[in-house]
Amino acid sequence: MKEKEFETLWGKELWTQKEVAEYFRVVPSTIKNWRDQGLLSYWQAPGSTRVLYYRDEIKDFCGKNSFCKKGGGRYQKDLRLKREKPVVSTKPAKAWRI
């Protein structure tokens, strides 16, 4: 999503499911799953199938989840984890016998 599109999007109070999915870089069915789990509040007109999400709820959801926090992306590895060196034996490997 381009920067200008983000500016326009943040100006809107209600976002469509597609816009929310593009913002989080997930498929729309993931947004539906989050909605079904009660993680995102939404608004739906009576008799309509269209679901809209509140901008402020999206901000709150983003603040509560680690993949939205500044300095970290959902595709960025957590560099704070201490990686252990693999165990390497000094003994020669035994030959396989059949």
C-alpha positions in Angstrom: 0.0 0.0 0.0 1.4 3.4 -1.0 2.0 6.2 1.5 -0.7 8.4 -0.1 -3.2 5.5 0.2 -2.4 5.2 3.9 -3.0 8.9 4.5 -6.4 8.6 2.8 -7.2 5.4 4.8 -6.3 6.9 8.2 -8.7 9.8 7.4 -11.6 7.3 7.2 -13.4 6.3 10.4 -14.6 2.9 9.0 -12.5 0.5 7.0 -13.6 -2.3 4.7 -12.4 -5.9 5.4 -10.2 -5.6 2.3 -8.6 -2.4 3.5 -7.9 -3.9 6.9 -6.4 -7.0 5.3 -4.1 -4.9 3.1 -3.0 -2.9 6.1 -2.0 -6.0 8.0 -0.8 -7.8 4.9 -3.0 -10.8 5.5 -5.9 -12.4 3.5 -9.4 -11.1 4.2 -10.4 -14.5 5.7 -7.8 -13.8 8.5 -9.6 -10.6 9.3 -12.9 -12.5 9.5 -11.3 -15.0 11.8 -10.1 -12.2 14.1 -13.6 -10.8 14.0 -15.1 -14.1 14.9 -12.7 -14.5 17.8 -13.7 -11.1 19.1 -10.3 -9.5 18.5 -11.7 -6.7 16.3 -14.9 -4.7 16.8 -17.0 -4.1 13.7 -20.2 -2.5 12.4 -22.6 -4.2 10.1 -25.8 -2.5 8.8 -29.0 -4.6 9.5 -29.7 -6.8 6.4 -26.3 -6.1 4.8 -23.4 -8.5 4.3 -20.9 -5.7 4.3 -18.7 -5.5 7.4 -16.9 -2.3 8.4 -14.2 -2.0 11.0 -13.5 1.0 13.3 -10.2 2.8 12.7 -9.6 3.3 16.4 -10.2 -0.4 17.1 -7.6 -1.3 14.4 -5.1 1.1 16.1 -5.8 -0.6 19.5 -5.4 -4.0 18.0 -2.2 -3.0 16.4 -0.8 -1.7 19.7 -1.6 -5.0 21.5 0.0 -7.2 18.9 3.7 -7.6 18.3 3.7 -7.7 14.6 2.5 -4.0 14.5 5.0 -2.5 16.9 7.6 -0.1 15.6 10.9 -1.7 14.7 9.4 -5.1 14.1 7.5 -6.4 11.2 5.6 -9.6 10.8 8.2 -10.9 8.5 11.2 -9.7 10.5 12.9 -12.3 12.7 13.3 -11.6 16.4 17.0 -10.8 16.7 16.8 -10.7 20.5 16.6 -14.5 20.7 19.9 -16.1 21.7 20.9 -18.7 19.2 22.9 -21.6 20.4 25.8 -23.0 18.4 25.2 -26.5 17.0 26.9 -29.3 18.7 29.8 -30.6 16.6 31.5 -33.8 17.7 35.2 -34.1 17.5 35.0 -37.9 16.9 34.9 -39.1 13.3 31.5 -40.3 12.1 31.1 -44.0 12.1 30.7 -45.7 8.8 27.2 -47.1 8.0 26.9 -50.9 8.0 24.2 -52.7 6.1 
